[in-house]
Amino acid sequence: MSGFRHLLQDSAILQRIEKLGYRTPTPIQEAAIPHILEGKNLMAAAPTGTGKTAAFMLPVLELLGYHPRPEDEEGYIFPRVLLIAPTRELAQQLIGVFRDYGRNTGQRCLLACGGQNPREVNEKLQQGADIVVATPGRLYELMTQDRIELDYLQCLILDEADRLLDLGFADDLKRIVARLPDARQNLLFSATFDKAVRELATELMPGAIELGQKDANRASTAVRQWLVPVDHQDKGDATVTLLKENKWPQVMVFTKTKKGADALTELLQQEGLQAEVLHGDKSQAERNRILDAFRDRKLRILVSTDVAARGIDIEHLPAVINHDLPPVAQDYIHRIGRTGRAGEKGIAISLIAAHEVDTLTDIETLIGRVLPREDLIGHVPNHRVPETGPGKTPGRSRKHPSKGKKNATPERAPKVNGAISKKKKSEKPAQTKEPAGRGGSMFSRKKPVTRRSID
């Protein structure tokens, strides 16, 4: 019997997730699902790969089943759930998961993002849907053109909230929310909680319960991480060496720029390695083809910029290589979170050059430990990478550095080839204006912010 039966009641959902092989809820699912079913506003953080998507999708699907679908006389379905994602790749992935989980529920989904066929999108917009999954820019465009009706919206979900802010969508989000009914449930999920995410949550969802693991801003413990010091101009050849010496069936390799991704992919192909590149200059059709090939295990090496760091969920991905460190420390967590998912083990190797030492310090400060280093034979750098660690400032002189205690003890580097409650009728919060349309929500009244750990 599924371990989800003490959390969910909808037999169609329970049968579906059992068929998908879900047996035991993860900590974030155990903690979040009851609050969502009670209609509470929720902001939740947990390390990537710990089941955050199912933590909000499953209870939302169940809540939708409690209420009749609002339709007009022409059969238009008014959306009740809006899920906003930072990238089109993630939006495409999320709507696929929503449809998979809700296959037996009869709930209809609509995707709104860039790169879609205009005729197909227009037809679906005219039909409406129970759930809309969208990227911020495309959604706001549709709203200003009055091509999507959200007056009956009951639940707003922000997924990968930190990435939404990193990509500069804060203003778009505020404009979108200003057009939504005031009486609604708000759910915010993120792999990291920083000051900007908390400020966004405070503004968009006052009275939210906060769920967070103590290691929400840490990389997954299932991922073995280490550094390979190399000279900057040697990174391409070092990547080739790693890929040839190890027999990983699939690998994601991250670069900082599109130009760098193209150059590295060309080098790998010249060396006889099966590799393709994914970045923002690719057409949507080409991006879909490459992603499908990688998901179907027909492609071994995917070279990518951060455009895909949070939009790809590949089962059983054994390894990630950071050809360049990401400009933003939080993106390191999301990059390496592509491996070691759902309890599996993974490997993350980062090539580090001397000029990246400040970025490395930011990453080690965020994850709270020093990353171990291991030289790669044939690629030992001529330019030494300075000593780093959480809170240290590279390049500044320190008195007797050999005698001082380190902020964290490096771990030994591994060898490279390792690896329901029933619904409660909502009460409208105090407000100065009536919500658009009928509004309403699938939830109970708002409550003060409560911080809880899910460990």
N, C-alpha and C positions, 0 to 999 in steps of 0.2 A: 504493500500500500504506500502511496506517495506520501512523503513527509510534509507535503504542502497542504494536506487535508485539514490540519489544525489552523491554517491561515486563510484558505479560500473555500468557498462553498459551491461555486459554479461547476457543475459536473462536466460541462463541455470543455472548460479551461483545464480542469484537473486531468481529464482524459488526454488532452492534447499534450500537456507538459510531461505526463508520464510516458507517452509515446516518444517524446523527444529525448527521453532518458534522464529527466530531472528527478532526482530522488530526495535529496536533502537540501533545504533552503540554506543559503549562505547567511553570514551574520547581518549583512546589510538588508537582505530580504526579510529575515526574521524581525528586524527592528522597524523597517519602513512600512511594510504591507499593512499591519494593523492601523497605523496612524492614517494612512491614505484611505483605507476603507471607512474610517470614522470621519472623513472629510476634512482633515486638518491640513493647514498649510505646512509645508515641510521643505527644509533645505538639508541635503544629505551629502556627505563626502565619504569616500572609501577608495582604497587603492584600485587602480585600473585592473580589470580582469576579475573582479569579485562579484559580478552579477548585478550591477546597478541597473542595467536596462530592464531586466525582468522584475526588479524591485518596484518599478513604477508601472510597467506595462500590464502586468498581471492583475493588480488590484484595480487599475483604471478600466480594463476590459470588464471586470466583474461589476464595477459600479455602473457602467453603461447598460448592462443587462437589467439593472433595477428599475430603469426609467424608460417610458415609451419614447420612441424616436420622433422628434419634432419634424414634420413635413408640411409643405404647403399643398394647395389644391392641385398643383401640377406635378407633385411628386418630388420636389426639390428637398433634399435632406439637409437640414441645418446642422453644421458642425457643432459638436459639443466638446471636443477635445482638440487642443492645438499644441503640437510639439514643435519647438524651435531648436534647430541644430546649427552649428557653426559652418559646416561645409556641405556641399552637395553630395559628396561621397558618404558622409555620415548620415545625411537625410535619407539617401537611397537605402542604406543598410537598415536604418531604423524602421522604415515603412515595411521593408521585407520581413523584419522580425515581428512587427505588429500583426501583419497578415498571417504569419506562421503561427503565432500564439493564439490568435483569434479566429483561426480557420473554421472552427465549428460554432462560432458565436453569431455569425451573420452581420458583424459590424463592418462597415465599408470605410476604406482608407483612401486618402487623396494626397499625392506628392506635389509640392510646389517648390521648384528650385530651378536654377539655370540649366541650360542645355537640353531642355525637353522639346518634344515636337509640339509646336503651337496649336495645331488642329486638335491633337489628342487631349492636350491640357484644357483647351476651351470646352470640349465636349464633357470632360469630367467635372469642370467647374460648374457647368450648367446643371449637372446631376446632383452635385453636393456630395457630402460624405459625413460619417460620424466622427472620423478622426482626420485631421489635417497635419501632415508633417511637412515643415517648410524651413527654408533658410531665411534669415531676416530681410535681406534686400529684396528678394523676389516676393515675399509675403507683403511687405509694405507697398510695393508697386501694385500688387493686386488689390490691396485695400484702398489705395488712393484712386484706383480706376473703378471702384465699386464692383469688382468681379468676384468677390468672395464675401459671403454673409456670415458674420460672427456675432450677431446680436444674441444668439442663444447659447453662446459658449459657456461651458460649466467648469472647464479645467484647463489651465495653462501649465505647460511643462517646459522648462529650460534645461536642455541636456548639454553637458560639457560647458557649463557656465563660464569657467575660467577661460576657455578657448574663445567663447563669444566675445569676451572683453578684450582678450589679446588681439583679436582681429578687428577691433574697433567698432563693434556693433552696439555699444552702450546707448548711443543716441537713437539708433533705429529701434532698439528694444523699448525705450521709453515712449517713442512715438506710437509704436504698435500697441503697447499696453494702454495708452491713453484712449484708444479707440475700442477697447474691450469692455464688456459689462463689468461693473464693479464687484458684483456678487459672483465670485468664482473661487475655485480651489487653485492654489498655486504650489507647484512642485519644482524645486531646483536641485539638480544633481550635478556633481562635479567630482573629479578625481583629486582636486586640490582646493583648499580654502585659503585664500589670501585676503588682504584688506579690501581689495576692489570687489571681490565676490561677495563679501559680507555687506559692503555698502550697497551693492545692487540688491541683495536680498532684503535688506532693511527698507529700501525704497519701494520695491515692487511687491513684497509680501510681508507686511508688518504682522506681527503676532505669529511668526512661524516657529515650529519646533525645529531645533537643530540636532541632527544626528551626525556624529563624526567618530571615526576610528582614530585612536591616538596616532596612528601611522598614516593618516590620510594624505599627508604631504610627503610621504616616503615612497620609495620604489618597492614593488612587491618583493617579499622575501623569497619567492619562488624563482627569482631571476638572479643568477650568478653574474656579478658585474666586475669588470676590471679594465684597466687602461693599458694601452700599448703606446709608449712614447716613440714618436717618429718625427722626422723633419717634415715640414709642410709639403715640400715638393716631392716627397717620397710616399705620400699617402695613397696615391693610386696604385703603385706597385705593391705596397704593403697590403692593400685590400685584396689584390690578386693573389698574393701569397696565402692570406688567411682562407680565401675561398677554395684555393687548390689543395691546400694541406688538410682541410677538414671536409668531411663528407655529409654536411648538412643537406637534407633533401630540399629545404627551402630557406631563404635568408632575405631579410629586408635590410637595405643599406641606405642610410639617411645622409643627405648632403645639405649644405646651408643655402645653396643657390641653384637656380634652374640651369645656369650655364655649367656649373660644376657637376650637376647630375647628368647632363648630356655628355660632358667630356668623360666622366667615369664610365658611363654605360658603353660608350664607344671603345674605351680601353678594354673593358671586360669582354666585349664581343670580339675584339681583335685577338684576345688571348684564348678564344675558343669557349668562353663561358656563356651560358644561356642567360641573357639579362635583357630587361626592358626598363624604360624610364617612365615615371609618372610625375607630372607637375602641371601647373596652371595653364601652360601654353598648349597643352594637348586638347583636342576637341573632346566633347563629351562622349561621342561614340568611341573614340580611341581610348579614352580613360576607362570606359565600361569594358571594352574588349580586353585590355591589359589586366584589370582587376578580376574579371571572370576567369581569365587564364591562370592567374595566381591562386585564386580561391579553388579552382579545379585541379590544382597541382600540375598544370601543364607548363608552368613557368617556374624556374628554380630561383632566380635572383630578381628582385624588384628594387630598383634604385628610385628613391623618392625624396622630394623636399617635404617640408612639414605640412604641406597641403593635405597629405594623406595620413599624417601621424595619428589622428584620432578617428579617421573615417574607415579604417580597415580592421575587420575582426576575422583573423585567419585561425582556424582551428589547428592545433598541433604545430604551430610555427616554432621551430627549435632555437632560432638565433636571430639577433639583431646586431648590425654593425653601424656605429656612428662614424662615418668617414670624416665628418666635421661635427663639433659640438654645436648644439642649438644656441641661438642668440639669447633665448629666454630659458632660465633654469628649469621652470616647470615643464617645458616641452621635453626635457630629458626623461622625465617620469613617463610621459605619454608615449614617447618613442619606444622605450624599452618595455613598456606595457603591452606592446604587440605580441610579446612572447611571455611564457610563464602564466598563461591564462587558465582560469577554471581549475586551479590546483595542480596544473602541470609544471614541469621544470623548464627553465629557459636559460639562455646565455645572452649577455649583452657586452660587446666589446667596443670600446671607444678609442679611436686613434687620436692622440693628443700631441699637438705641437706646442713649442715654447710660447708662441704669441697667444695661445688660448688659455693661459694660466688663470687669468681673471675670471673667465667664464667657468672654468673648472672649480675654482674656489666657490663661486655662487652655487654651483650644483652640489658640491660637498656640504656646504652650509645648509642647503635645503634638505638634503637627505640625511644629514646628521652624522656622517662618517666619512673617513678617508677611503677613497677607492684604491684598491691595491694595484700595483703596476707590475707588468711583466714584459721584458724585452722580447721582440720578435727577431729571430735569427736572420741576419742579413739586412736588418732595417734599424739597427741601433742609431739613434740620432746624433748628429754632430753638435746640435744646440740643446743643451740640457734643459729639461722642464723643471722649473723650481719646485721646491717643496710646497705642498698645499695642505689644506685641511679646513674644517668648518671654522669660519670666522677669521681665518688668517688673511693677511694682506701681502700677496706675493710682491717681491721686489724691494720691500722695505727692510732695512737692516734691523736685526734683532740681536740683543746681547746674549752671547753664549747659546746659540741655537741648539748646539748638540747636547746641552745640559737641561734645556727646558723640556717640560712635559708636553706631549702632543695632545691636541684636543680630542682626538679619537685614535684608536689603535687600528692600523690597517690589518685587514684580514689576509690570510695567505691566499695568493692568487691561484686559482685552479688551472689545470692543464687546459689548453685551448680546445681539445677534442672531447671535453666532458658534456654533458647536458640533460465566517466573517460576521465581522460584526455586521448587523443589519444597518441599512442606511438610516441616518438621522436627518430629519427635515431641517433645512438650513434656515437660519435667521439672518436677515440682512444686517451688516454692520452699519454703524452710524455713518451717514454720508450727506453731502451737501447737494447732490443731484441724484436723480433717478438713473439707474443703469439703463443702457441702451437695450431696446427690445424687452423681452421678458426676463432675460438674465437668469438668475437663480443659480444654485449650485448643487452638487451632489454631496454636500458636506454639512458639517455642524459648524457652530459659531467659532470665530477666531479666538485664540487664547494667547497669553503672553509667551514670549520667546523662552524656550526651555532647552538647555543644552544637555545632551545625553551622549554617553559613549556606547558604541555597539560592540566593544571588545568583551 
